[in-house]
Amino acid sequence: MSAKQWLLFAVACTGAWGCGATADEPVTRVDDALHVDAPVGLSLFFQNGVMPAFTSLGNPARFLQEIDITESVPSATDNGISDLIASPAVREVDWRG
């Protein structure tokens, strides 16, 4: 490696090591982390048309992140999805995808 390449390498390493927080200089404080007003993603779970009640704490902004809907149809034999498609609870669902 030439002297010019060594110098370039040393400057690059010094810049990389000189940037960022050190152990004595935290990125954030604990107080800041506990009071962040970041939005909260909601995950809703419906089982056979019912969703259990949930309690929300505080008043942060919320957004819908996920919806899970499950439905079960009792059947004496395994008919695949045909019993589910014919059930009154989900008969009107567009199953074409």
URQUICOR-V77482 format. One line per field, one symbol per residue. ss: DSSP state (h for helix, s for strand, l for the rest). Layout:
ss = ???
//
This chain:
ss = llhhhhhhhhhhhhhhhhlllllllllllhhhhhlllllssssssssllslllllllllllssssssssslllllllllllhhhhhlllllllllll
//
